[in-house]
Amino acid sequence: MESFGERLHRAMAERGPLCVGIDPHPGLLARWGLPDDVEGLARFSATVVEALGDRIAVVKPQSAFFERFGSRGVAVLESTIRQLRAAGSLVLLDVKRGDIGSTVAAYASAYLDPSSPLYVDAVTASPYLGVGSLASMFESATAHGGGVFVLALTSNPEGAAVQRARGADGRTVAQRVIDEISQLNVGAQPLGSFGLVVGATLGDTGHDLTRVGGPLLAPGLGAQGATAADLRTVFGPALPAVLPSYSREVLGAGPDAGALRAAAERVLADCRAVLRTA
Ligand SMILES: O=c1ccn([C@@H]2O[C@H](COP(=O)(O)O)[C@@H](O)[C@H]2O)c(=O)[nH]1
């Protein structure tokens, strides 16, 4: 079976290094002339799938915006995931799950087991109950060709107080997460299946990302203020592994499918210009 890392590497080569988020904020629904209800959610999501599903390497639905409508919102999420997979995008569900190990096993079944209605190619996970508590997700991902992106250095300013705290060995919490995830990718070629989330907003983080061996998801571009050029400073020699991620910057161009495609092509060109110099 092809691993997630192999599939992602191919998708980025064929479609370009870009992840676009589906984040149906109430303000975006209004801007698109849609009601702030399940119908609006479904039409918003279907429009993004139609515009981008057959051309963007990775699409990242943000689970929170579906969950806020309860079970009917989750049904739209399930259908959106199916549509995206049929269109050929890899689906990264941004759900940031984490818990004690026995509960993480249930999250692994929910998102990384092909028999689940919420099965996706990869998920985001939170390591703050210990990276080891996520073991079931790593095992399930390995068994089924999936991926896990673990939060390391998040794009929001509040993250630093926790992520940059130092332990007895002098390493930051984030560097420990980075080192533990790097271990999971040892020997994986051309790219490991275990990624990290590192915000594009952070400037030079002072962290070593060169030995991760897996993808580096970079949110924070566009609406949060970071530019493609900032990726150079944040990632330095680790740039070739970066998967830039935009949500509102692209979605704001909707609801016209052609305008959404043009916005995605524009940010992809910006990112390519930076990544090709790596
Ligand atoms: O550190 C992180 C981790 C995740 N995110 C998520 O990415 C998108 C960003 O949306 P924009 O509209 O491009 O700002 C959103 O779903 C966040 O929950 C992040 O921003 N930072």
The ligand as a Gaussian input file, in Angstrom:
#p B3LYP/6-31G(d) Opt

LIG

0 1
 O       -1.337000      26.873000      13.923000
 C       -2.400000      26.776000      13.307000
 C       -3.030000      25.572000      13.118000
 C       -4.188000      25.530000      12.381000
 N       -4.720000      26.658000      11.846000
 C       -5.974000      26.521000      11.058000
 O       -5.693000      26.890000       9.707000
 C       -6.761000      27.672000       9.185000
 C       -6.254000      29.072000       8.886000
 O       -7.243000      29.809000       8.251000
 P       -6.938000      31.231000       7.545000
 O       -8.266000      31.687000       7.084000
 O       -5.990000      30.957000       6.400000
 O       -6.335000      32.110000       8.584000
 C       -7.862000      27.647000      10.234000
 O       -8.717000      26.563000       9.962000
 C       -7.111000      27.405000      11.520000
 O       -7.898000      26.735000      12.487000
 C       -4.086000      27.842000      12.033000
 O       -4.532000      28.905000      11.555000
 N       -2.942000      27.876000      12.750000

